[in-house]
């Protein structure tokens, strides 16, 4: 596609369930990033990949959060045993290797009830 | 660690008026500076960026920003706004350097610009 695609756009889940959020980056973009944006806040860095290698996961809040990018293209952010505090907009971005310009998707709005 | 402060959470202005959205940052190392815009129901879009060189940076849609190292500021300006500029604007920084260290953006909380007719 022309841009970064995220799915689903909206996800409502019950507390304790696992969720998987998908990101399809711009074709040919080597680098992929995940951010989380709480209401009224700016996005906060979660994790970053170059190709299939997870380079930095320092922003993942705890071990319920994990991300993968097995073939260096599509990435999945998984949240296990969701809690209400996980409710937020989850944003994915991609860029060419070493580029300072990241292109963002529309995000996935996660609501944990 | 870096931090970004956007001093105004909301800025209402009338159409064709000038606007300035303020951004200050804190960092112990050199940074790159960015402004992103988010229109309703869309993703973040890069408006402009400062990497090096001229401190006045021009971006899309008639916006510009000026890097002021002594004041650690990167304020966004537009001389005459349109209704279509209504959106949320985010200032962000990343650390300069090689090895991909510039990948991690630190964002401010955002400023909601509302342009009224």
Interface residues (C-beta under 8 A of the other chain):
Chain A: X3 X4 X31 X33 X35 X40 X41 X42 X43 X44 X45 X48 X50 X55 X56 X59 X91 X93 X95 X97 X98 X100 X101 X102 X103 X104 X105 X106 X107
Chain B: X4 X32 X34 X36 X41 X42 X43 X44 X45 X46 X49 X51 X90 X92 X94 X100 X102 X103 X104 X105 X106 X107 X108 X109 X110
